[in-house]
Amino acid sequence: MLFMMIVKASENSEAGNLPSPDLIEAMTKYNEKLVKAGVRVMAKGLHPSSNGIRLSFPKQGEIPVALDGPFPETNELIAGFILIEVESREEAIEWAMRMPDPQGYGEGQIELRQVF
């Protein structure tokens, strides 16, 4: 089963604030454990939404509208993701529960979603 651990954005990630050296080390160790266990497919961080473009489709069949970032709804934004291939939903939850606070400021949120 393929799952995506979606790291939600925060005010700090949107401001481009990098994690502390301690958090970088903790995340590196966590990713090494995922790789050693053979479950990590891919892991990437994303630039802040100030570098992003959002396309919306306000009218069916018409050309989409492009809007440059930043986007104000921080709680709807993604700062990064990790794809894992596991045997069960429970195993995916176990791996997600082991992740250090991805923001490091007590703002971290991870959304876990199964991929079709």
N, C-alpha and C positions, 0 to 999 in steps of 0.2 A: 504494500500500500504506500502510495506517495503522499506525503504531507508537506505543506509549506508552513514554516514558522515565520509569521510576518511580524517584524519588529516595527511597532508603531512609532511615529515621529513624536517629538516633543519640542518645546520651545528651544531647548538647547541644541537639538539636532538640526532644527530649522535655522538656527543662528549660525550653524556651521561649527559649533564648539566640538572639538575632538574629545574623545574619552580620555580619562586619566591613564597614565602609563600602567597603573595597577589593573584597570579594567581591560586595557588592551591585552595585557598578559593573561588575565583570567579568561577572556574570550578566545585567545589563541589556544590555551590549554583545553577549553571546552571543544573547540573545533578539532583539535588533535584527537580527542576522545571519540568524536563522531566519526572521523576518518578511520581511526584504529578499529572501531566497531564495524566498519564497512557500511554505515547507514547514510553518510553525507553524500548527497549528489552534487550540490552546489551551494555556495554561500556568497552573498554580495551585499555591500552597503550601497545606499543611494545618495546622490547629491541632494542638498536641500531643494525644496520646491521652487526657490527663487531661480533655479536653473531649468525648471520644468515647463512643459506646455501641456495644457489640458484641452482636449477636444470634446465638444458637446454637440449633440444632434437634436437641436430644438424642433426641427420639422422633418418628418419622415420623407426620405427621398431627396432631400436637399443637401447642399454642401455643409459639412460640419463647421462649427465656429471654433477657432483656435484662440486660446487665452494664455498669455504668458504668466508664469508665476511671479511672485510667490502667491501661495494660496492660503487664505486666513484660517481655514478649518483644520488646525493642527491635529485634532483627534481623528480626522479622516485620512491623514497622510501616512505614508510608509517610509521608514528610514532604511530598511534593509530586509533581507529574507534569507532563510536557510531551507533548502529542500532536503528532505530525508526520506529514505526508502526503508520502511519497517514492516513488521509482520502484522501489527494490529494498531488500532486506535489507542489502546492503553499504552503500548510501547512509545507511540508518538508523544503522548502526554508525559510519560516518564522523562523522555529526552528534553521536552520543553521545560519541565520543572527543574531540570539541572542547569539551565542557562543562567549565567549571572545577569543581574539587572543590566539590560542592554544599553540603558542611558547613563547609568551610574550616578544619577542625581535623585534617585527615588521616584523618577518619572516613568520608568520602564514599563512597557506593556507588550505582551506577545500575543498575537492572535494565531491560533492553530487551525488550519483548514486542510481538508483532504482534497487532493487534486484528482480530477476526472481522468 
